[in-house]
Amino acid sequence: MAPPARSRLIFLDIDGTYADRGVVPPGHVRAVAAARAAGNRVLLCTGRPKSMLTPHILAAGFDGMVASAGAWVEVDGEVLRDLRFPDDLAARTVEVLDRTGAAYVLEAPDAIYGRAGVAGRLRSLLSGHQHEGTRDRGRDETDAPGDILAALRTPASLDGCSFAKVTYFEADEPRDAVRAAIGAGAVDILPSSISALGDRAGEIHPAGMHKALGIGLVLEHLGAGREDVVAFGDGPNDLEMLEYAGTAVGVAGGDERVLALADHVAAAPAAEGLVAAFAELGLTAPPGR
């Protein structure tokens, strides 16, 4: 396939797309470097907060990030958006999760916050599901215990903790009941990426927040258009991003809805799928050559 005649903005989901169970394949690091050397910009676009973007993940070098599913946007070191839960919604969310007995973490750009004792619960829960859940559709899990626990803080009180997203597990009530208790019009809850955890786990963010909103802010800042966007993803929180992108790339074994939206399909990260996909899309050759 011929290279594009202009530089592109490449947005990469992390877990199940750029990284394989938290580990970035060497070929993906080289592909990112080659794409940037060819004049393209490469940004991470993830549900993870900035505080969970480890040095290993960032090692390739990126032009920015859309983190916390669109609540944090950064380009060339400049923060364009830093949205958090309003105080009243934050307090209600914590109260509901405490009442349902959930293990949860409050995700902020600088750290992840939780109750005393949550580290042990998360280590047990997540380690037990590390290689389960989405394996049936070929999606690999993030190295969740290590990445979460490295950023975890357990202050004496969570009052006043400012956060952009919440990840929770093992609630006594299903997601719809949790959402209704917090306020159905106030938050959205996505299923956990570890599907074996079922309906008692999820990711909570303010209603209407998603990755495409963050991408739109990047485009506005850089004076680019949707036709310049090449987005890669595999899961439910990538749907809006892929629908928004000029070129949508799904990952083999990912969510069926993702694959239905995709213009192209890349192999899974265990097979260093971005290497071939970048080459096929002309992202690793200088524009116009």
Secondary structure, 3 states (H helix, E strand, C coil): CCCCCCCCEEEECCECCCEECCECCHHHHHHHHHHHHCCCEEEEECCCCHHHCCHHHHCCCCCEEEEHHHCEEEECCEEEEECCCCHHHHHHHHHHHHHCCCEEEEECCCCEECCCCHHHHHHHHHHHCCCCCCHHHCCCCCCHHHHHHHHEECCCCCCCCCCCEEEEECCCCCHHHHHHHHCCCCEEEEECCCHHHHHHCEEEEECCCCHHHHHHHHHHHHCCCHHHEEEEECCHHHHHHHHHCCEEEEECCCCHHHHHHCCEEECCHHHCHHHHHHHHCCCCCCCCC
